[in-house]
Structure formats: C-alpha cells, structure tokens
Amino acid sequence: MGHVFTTRRTDTLDYMQSMLGQLRTMAESERCDMLAYLIEMAYVETSDIIRGERPSRVQQDKRHRAT
C-alpha cells in the first residue's frame, strides 16, 4: 500500500512541476517578471520535495503546538 501512495505522490509532484514549468514560460513570454520568479520558486520547491531535500510540510508555529 505504501508503494502505491509513494508512486501516486511522485506522479502528482511530477505533474505539478511540469505545469509550473509551462506557467513560468507563459509568464516570461508576457514579461511578467515577478510572477515568473514566484512560479520559478514553486518549481524549485517541487523539485526539492521530489528529491527528498525538503519536507512537503512546514512545521507549525510553536503557539499552535502548545494548545
């Protein structure tokens, strides 16, 4: 069961990265520099998650954990 989840998750992240790449190209062609930059950051983040270099979730604020 874990293998199926991992495969599906990887497929989803690969698809997201592909879409982000296309969106970045569209933003660049329309000269939307800030938008292209932000999309690029999401593209890099997705790549890091796929390679296991970054967790997919950011830790919650300490205030939320204390309650």
ABEGO torsion letter per residue (X at the ends): XAAAAAAAAAAAAAAAAAAAAAAAAAAAAAGBAAAAAAAAAAAAAAAAAAAGABBABBBBBAAAAAX
